[in-house]
Amino acid sequence: MFLLGHSCWSYLFSKATGRKLNVNLPAYLALLSGILPDFDIYFQPYLVHHTYTHSLIVIIPVVLVLTYFFGRLGFAFSVGILSHLLGDFLVGTIPLLYPFYPNSFDIGLNLGIPSLADTLLEIGAFGLVLVYAYRNGDYKLVLKPSRDSLLLVIPLFALVTLTLLFAGDRSIPLAEFAFSRRALTVITLGHILLSGILALGVLQGFRWYLAHRRAKQMTGLDAPSGQPPTHDGVKLRVALISEVPPIDTHWGSGSSRYWNGGTFLAKDGS
């Protein structure tokens, strides 16, 4: 399965799992989780693609560690990772017990990639993501400036760089390959649309960053010279303390006065 399907199915599975567990997995993590097993492409030729990171021998311990340290959030993220194996199982095969049995346990339905089944799975998942994102409010990430919008740069970067590295490693003329068959053309257009949507989100995140930075600079300019900016409540308390008059103490008579929130009291409370 291509990255379009992996990222979209992981979004659907991990978000639905998070909802069942009453945790909100951020959109960038939901999209990223399904791409994670293909990160072995970054480490070629030291790691062969579609081996260790697609084996249950490696994935299951990763799931256990994430769930142990991050609880329900880690489990929801792990479901997105496992969806990658499911996708590859449907359209191809996965090395289930690699490296212990590198060739004997490659299993899968092998529906084909590219194929009509793969195209329907990938484009169908993309359409469902658009609907689900509208219903759960994630669509706002591409319409309004926010910090979470800026984090969409992570799955966007992974989508683009992994595609380029995979094509470059196999000397594939990417533009020619992408439009060589009808099924590939449809999936390529889906990749372009998803990347464009994520890019819009990143743009909103950049707007949030600029506004946040400008607000911090304005706060610094408003503060008195040589003094750090303070909250209005802190300024008020400092002003009240500074206006407290000196307290007279009469040691000889055995009486003293002290300040009690705006009133001078004698030692006997009068």
C-alpha positions as CSV (number, residue, x, y, z in Angstrom):
1,M,0.0,0.0,0.0
2,F,1.2,3.5,-0.8
3,L,1.7,6.2,1.9
4,L,-1.7,7.8,1.1
5,G,-3.5,4.7,2.3
6,H,-1.2,4.1,5.2
7,S,-1.6,7.6,6.6
8,C,-5.3,7.7,6.1
9,W,-6.1,4.3,7.5
10,S,-3.9,4.9,10.6
11,Y,-5.8,8.2,11.1
12,L,-9.1,6.4,11.1
13,F,-8.1,3.5,13.3
14,S,-6.0,5.4,15.8
15,K,-8.6,8.2,16.2
16,A,-11.5,5.8,16.6
17,T,-9.4,3.9,19.2
18,G,-8.6,7.1,21.1
19,R,-12.3,8.0,21.1
20,K,-13.2,4.6,22.6
21,L,-10.5,5.1,25.3
22,N,-11.5,8.7,26.0
23,V,-8.2,10.2,24.7
24,N,-7.6,12.7,21.9
25,L,-4.7,11.6,19.8
26,P,-3.5,14.7,17.8
27,A,-4.1,14.6,14.1
28,Y,-0.4,14.8,13.2
29,L,0.3,11.7,15.4
30,A,-2.7,9.8,13.9
31,L,-1.4,10.4,10.4
32,L,2.2,9.7,11.3
33,S,1.7,6.4,13.0
34,G,0.7,4.6,9.8
35,I,3.8,5.9,8.0
36,L,6.2,4.9,10.8
37,P,7.0,1.4,9.6
38,D,8.2,2.8,6.3
39,F,10.8,4.9,8.1
40,D,13.3,2.1,7.3
41,I,13.6,3.8,3.9
42,Y,15.5,6.6,5.7
43,F,18.2,4.0,6.8
44,Q,18.8,2.3,3.5
45,P,21.1,0.5,2.7
46,Y,21.7,-0.3,6.3
47,L,18.1,-1.5,6.7
48,V,16.3,-3.4,3.9
49,H,12.9,-2.0,3.3
50,H,9.9,-4.1,4.3
51,T,11.8,-6.3,6.7
52,Y,12.3,-5.6,10.4
53,T,9.8,-2.7,10.7
54,H,7.1,-4.9,9.1
55,S,7.6,-7.9,11.4
56,L,5.5,-8.7,14.4
57,I,8.8,-9.7,16.2
58,V,9.7,-6.0,16.2
59,I,6.3,-4.3,16.1
60,I,4.7,-6.1,19.1
61,P,7.5,-5.1,21.6
62,V,7.2,-1.5,20.3
63,V,3.5,-1.5,20.9
64,L,4.0,-2.9,24.5
65,V,6.6,-0.2,25.2
66,L,4.4,2.6,23.9
67,T,1.4,1.4,25.8
68,Y,3.4,1.0,29.0
69,F,5.0,4.5,29.0
70,F,2.1,6.5,27.4
71,G,-0.9,4.5,28.4
72,R,-4.1,4.9,26.4
73,L,-2.5,7.5,24.1
74,G,0.4,5.1,23.4
75,F,-2.1,2.3,22.6
76,A,-4.1,4.5,20.2
77,F,-0.9,5.5,18.4
78,S,0.1,1.8,18.3
79,V,-3.1,0.8,16.6
80,G,-2.1,3.2,13.8
81,I,1.2,1.5,13.5
82,L,-0.5,-1.9,13.3
83,S,-2.8,-0.6,10.6
84,H,0.2,-0.4,8.3
85,L,0.8,-4.1,8.6
86,L,-2.9,-4.7,7.9
87,G,-2.8,-2.6,4.7
88,D,0.3,-4.3,3.4
89,F,-1.2,-7.7,4.3
90,L,-4.3,-6.9,2.1
91,V,-2.6,-5.7,-1.0
92,G,0.7,-7.6,-0.7
93,T,2.6,-9.7,1.9
94,I,4.3,-9.0,5.2
95,P,7.4,-10.8,6.7
96,L,5.5,-11.9,9.8
97,L,8.4,-13.4,11.8
98,Y,11.4,-11.7,10.3
99,P,14.3,-12.1,11.0
100,F,13.8,-15.6,12.5
101,Y,12.0,-16.9,9.4
102,P,12.9,-14.4,6.7
103,N,11.3,-16.2,3.8
104,S,9.0,-18.9,5.2
105,F,6.3,-16.6,6.8
106,D,5.6,-14.0,4.1
107,I,1.8,-13.9,4.3
108,G,-0.9,-11.7,2.8
109,L,-3.9,-11.6,0.5
110,N,-1.7,-10.1,-2.2
111,L,-4.6,-8.2,-3.9
112,G,-2.0,-6.3,-5.9
113,I,-0.4,-2.9,-5.9
114,P,-1.3,-1.0,-7.9
115,S,-4.7,-2.6,-8.5
116,L,-8.4,-1.8,-8.4
117,A,-8.6,-3.1,-4.8
118,D,-5.6,-1.0,-3.6
119,T,-7.0,2.1,-5.3
120,L,-10.4,1.7,-3.7
121,L,-8.8,1.1,-0.3
122,E,-6.6,4.2,-0.5
123,I,-9.0,6.7,-2.1
124,G,-11.8,5.3,0.1
125,A,-9.7,5.9,3.2
126,F,-8.9,9.4,2.1
127,G,-12.6,10.2,1.6
128,L,-13.4,8.8,5.1
129,V,-10.7,10.9,6.6
130,L,-12.2,14.1,5.2
131,V,-15.6,13.1,6.7
132,Y,-14.2,12.1,10.0
133,A,-12.0,15.2,10.3
134,Y,-15.1,17.3,9.7
135,R,-17.0,15.5,12.4
136,N,-14.3,15.6,15.1
137,G,-13.2,19.1,14.4
138,D,-9.7,18.4,13.0
139,Y,-10.7,20.3,9.8
140,K,-10.1,23.5,11.9
141,L,-6.4,22.8,11.8
142,V,-6.3,24.0,8.1
143,L,-8.7,26.9,8.7
144,K,-7.5,28.6,11.9
145,P,-4.0,29.3,13.2
146,S,-3.0,27.0,16.1
147,R,0.0,25.2,17.5
148,D,-1.3,21.8,16.4
149,S,-1.6,23.1,12.9
150,L,2.2,23.7,12.8
151,L,2.9,20.1,13.9
152,L,1.3,18.9,10.7
153,V,4.7,19.6,9.1
154,I,5.9,16.3,10.5
155,P,3.6,13.9,8.5
156,L,3.9,16.3,5.5
157,F,7.7,16.0,5.6
158,A,7.5,12.2,6.0
159,L,5.1,11.9,3.0
160,V,7.2,13.9,0.7
161,T,10.7,12.7,1.7
162,L,9.8,9.0,1.9
163,T,8.2,9.2,-1.6
164,L,11.3,10.9,-3.1
165,L,13.8,8.6,-1.4
166,F,11.9,5.4,-2.3
167,A,11.7,6.5,-6.0
168,G,15.3,7.7,-6.0
169,D,16.7,4.5,-4.5
170,R,15.0,2.4,-7.2
171,S,15.8,4.9,-10.0
172,I,12.1,5.3,-10.7
173,P,11.2,8.3,-12.9
174,L,8.6,9.6,-10.4
175,A,6.5,11.8,-12.7
176,E,6.3,9.2,-15.4
177,F,5.6,6.4,-13.0
178,A,2.9,8.3,-11.1
179,F,0.8,8.8,-14.2
180,S,1.7,5.6,-16.1
181,R,-1.6,3.8,-15.2
182,R,-5.1,4.9,-14.3
183,A,-4.9,3.4,-10.8
184,L,-1.6,5.2,-10.1
185,T,-2.9,8.4,-11.5
186,V,-5.8,8.4,-9.0
187,I,-3.6,7.5,-6.1
188,T,-1.1,10.2,-7.1
189,L,-3.8,12.8,-7.2
190,G,-4.8,11.6,-3.7
191,H,-1.3,12.1,-2.5
192,I,-1.2,15.6,-4.0
193,L,-4.5,16.6,-2.3
194,L,-3.5,15.2,1.1
195,S,-0.1,17.0,0.9
196,G,-1.9,20.2,-0.1
197,I,-4.3,20.0,2.8
198,L,-1.4,19.4,5.2
199,A,0.5,22.3,3.7
200,L,-2.4,24.6,4.3
201,G,-2.4,23.4,7.9
202,V,1.3,24.1,8.2
203,L,0.7,27.6,6.8
204,Q,-1.9,28.2,9.6
205,G,0.5,26.9,12.1
206,F,3.1,29.4,10.8
207,R,0.6,32.2,11.2
208,W,0.0,31.1,14.8
209,Y,3.8,31.1,15.4
210,L,4.2,34.6,14.0
211,A,1.3,36.0,16.0
212,H,2.5,34.3,19.2
213,R,6.0,35.7,18.7
214,R,4.6,39.2,18.0
215,A,2.6,39.0,21.2
216,K,5.6,38.1,23.2
217,Q,7.6,41.0,21.7
218,M,4.8,43.4,22.5
219,T,4.6,42.2,26.1
220,G,8.4,42.8,26.4
221,L,8.1,46.3,25.1
222,D,5.3,47.2,27.4
223,A,7.3,46.2,30.5
224,P,9.3,49.0,32.3
225,S,13.0,49.3,31.4
226,G,15.2,46.9,33.4
227,Q,12.2,45.0,34.8
228,P,10.8,41.7,33.5
229,P,7.1,41.8,32.3
230,T,4.7,41.0,35.1
231,H,1.1,40.1,35.3
232,D,-1.3,42.9,36.3
233,G,-2.2,41.1,39.5
234,V,1.5,40.9,40.4
235,K,2.0,44.6,39.7
236,L,-0.9,45.4,42.0
237,R,0.5,43.4,44.9
238,V,3.9,45.0,44.4
239,A,2.4,48.4,44.4
240,L,0.4,47.8,47.6
241,I,3.5,46.4,49.4
242,S,5.6,49.4,48.3
243,E,3.0,51.8,49.8
244,V,3.0,50.3,53.2
245,P,4.3,53.0,55.7
246,P,7.0,52.3,58.2
247,I,5.8,50.5,61.3
248,D,6.4,52.1,64.7
249,T,7.5,49.8,67.4
250,H,7.6,50.8,71.1
251,W,9.8,48.4,72.9
252,G,9.8,50.3,76.0
253,S,6.1,50.1,76.7
254,G,5.9,46.5,75.7
255,S,3.4,47.3,72.8
256,S,3.9,47.0,69.1
257,R,1.9,47.5,65.9
258,Y,2.0,45.4,62.8
259,W,0.4,45.6,59.4
260,N,-2.7,43.4,58.8
261,G,-3.9,43.8,55.2
262,G,-4.5,47.5,55.3
263,T,-4.9,48.1,59.1
264,F,-2.4,48.7,61.9
265,L,-3.1,46.5,64.9
266,A,-1.6,46.6,68.3
267,K,0.1,43.6,69.7
268,D,-3.0,42.9,71.8
269,G,-5.1,42.9,68.5
270,S,-6.8,46.3,69.1
